[in-house]
Amino acid sequence: MVGQYAKKDVDRSSVITRISLEVADYYNSSLPLLVRTPDGFIHVFVGVTHDTGNPNLKPGGLRYFRSAVPDDITSIVDRTELIPTNAYNEFHLRMDVGLSVDGNKLVWVVLAVSSDGKVPFKTPVVFFAERKGADFSFQKPIAYAPPMGLFYPLVAVVESGAFVVGELWDDAKRPHARLVQFDRSGKVMHQAPGQITIKSS
C-alpha cells in the first residue's frame, strides 16, 4: 500500500492506495521504494518473490508502478513492461534506487539470482533508466561485480553517472563497504577498495 497525506495548509484528502502484487506461489515482497520526480509523478519500485519449493531459493521479479497523474497517488498504473528481462529476470530483494536532481535519470541496483543456476547466486546488477514521457525507460541491466553474500546498497545519481556504496562481503569474516563509480553508460570507472574483475561468459 502507498499512502499520501496532505500538509495542514493543503486542501486535499489523505489517500491510501493498494498496489496489486499478484504472482503465482507468492512468498514475500520488498519494501516499496518511492521517488517523486520534479513534474510531480510518483514512481514506485518493488520486488516480489515466489516459492519454488526450494527452501534456499525464493527468486523475485521486479515491478515498476507510477501515479497516473502528478501529485496524486489515487490511481496507479503498472509500467513493469518497461523493465528488460532478457538478461536477468530473477532477483533477490535487497535493492535501492537513486534519482538525479532533474528527475530525468534513475539507477536501480539489485542482486540477480536464477532458479536454473545460469546466473551466479546474488550477482549485483545495475539498471540505468531515463525519462520518456511520464515513465522511466530502462536499459539492459549490467553485472558489475562478482557475486556477494551481503548487500545493502545506497545509490546517488549525478551528471557524470552514478555512485553505489554499500556494506557487503564475499567472506562473512571480513565484511566491508565498497564504493563503485559508473559513467552514464553503466561502465565501472572506479571502485574502492580494490579493483573489480568480471569474467564474461
Steps between C-alpha positions, in 0.01 A plus 500: 500500500610856427372787712480870418431752773438869439672775698284696742467796263413287193134433426528135397383175658746236610515195273621142543527301178548126481745373237430152370800267524323188380738222403469122496630344825550845655752491785610851596569850376758769563412833655391731218753760387338834413632800310322818393622667184492882475194485274303341785477138384551241774695188401493177701752215469454167676619139488265201533621147577330167441542160662677245281488223759872546562550638854830658393367690197205739482560684170332833444384714213522878476193723472470866400192716559432873478218735580259557212518877551743731682486532877210260541545137605127421468552321168807284426609364162717191460808573283687176577513423127771767469747291704712282265506131595707344221825499701377461859146426615537367856630701793568523872300762690795714615493807275502877479424774246652843449359799312683788335424855617317584176292181527597377154739220596453208738727215609370174653745259667401146597640148538421253221437128560367217286305181562701310239841612628598678177546826691744474795302540823471867610677665209475881538345667196415860419217639288539847347177675399397829342167678487292455188175685547368426848688167529853380560633289213765249610815391323620140508635425851874467550677261739774708657662282769541136608223336707483612863338371816389825663386815324338817634544756222455876490481673161584856395439619143712789374553672165799280414332171592436337837656384824405187693625444852400223738604247759584163347710192543635224283630344821281524812811548715591831335199718415584841357349792313581553132441805281454455125494786248323456164496721195170575324526185286531276807874437467690467829743791519634451851441292805647501850641304667677280244422433137208305348558238232204349314545195281264501204319176423 
